[in-house]
Amino acid sequence: MVDATKDIRNSTDPDIAGSYNAMQRAGKAAVDLAIQTNTAIVTSINGKVVRITAAELVKQRQVNS
């Protein structure tokens, strides 16, 4: 069984450690595309499937910047 609480950024394998940043970039690109195309994204938050509209994504960006 794999311990899901380990931070992959601390992996001794550089490919695994580097994949964290790649996933962050992919997530940002997905949000960018959803905003540009006025579509929603579907994600998991605290184990629950959630649909976030483009308008909500824009609001979140404004709050976080």
Backbone hydrogen bonds, N-H to C=O, Kabsch-Sander energy under -0.5 kcal/mol:
donor,donor_aa,acceptor,acceptor_aa,energy
4,A,2,V,-0.8
6,K,3,D,-1.2
8,I,6,K,-0.6
10,N,7,D,-1.9
11,S,8,I,-1.8
17,A,13,D,-2.6
18,G,14,P,-2.3
19,S,15,D,-1.0
19,S,16,I,-0.5
20,Y,16,I,-0.6
20,Y,17,A,-0.8
22,A,18,G,-1.4
23,M,19,S,-2.5
24,Q,20,Y,-2.0
25,R,21,N,-2.4
26,A,22,A,-2.3
27,G,23,M,-2.2
28,K,24,Q,-2.2
29,A,25,R,-2.4
30,A,26,A,-2.1
31,V,27,G,-2.1
32,D,28,K,-2.8
33,L,29,A,-2.5
34,A,30,A,-2.3
35,I,31,V,-2.4
36,Q,32,D,-2.5
37,T,33,L,-2.3
38,N,34,A,-0.6
38,N,35,I,-0.7
39,T,34,A,-2.4
41,I,52,I,-2.4
43,T,50,V,-2.7
45,I,43,T,-0.5
45,I,48,K,-2.8
48,K,45,I,-1.7
50,V,43,T,-3.5
52,I,41,I,-3.0
52,I,50,V,-0.5
53,T,51,R,-0.5
57,L,53,T,-2.1
58,V,54,A,-2.4
59,K,55,A,-2.1
60,Q,56,E,-2.5
61,R,57,L,-2.2
62,Q,58,V,-2.1
63,V,59,K,-2.1
64,N,60,Q,-2.1
65,S,61,R,-0.8
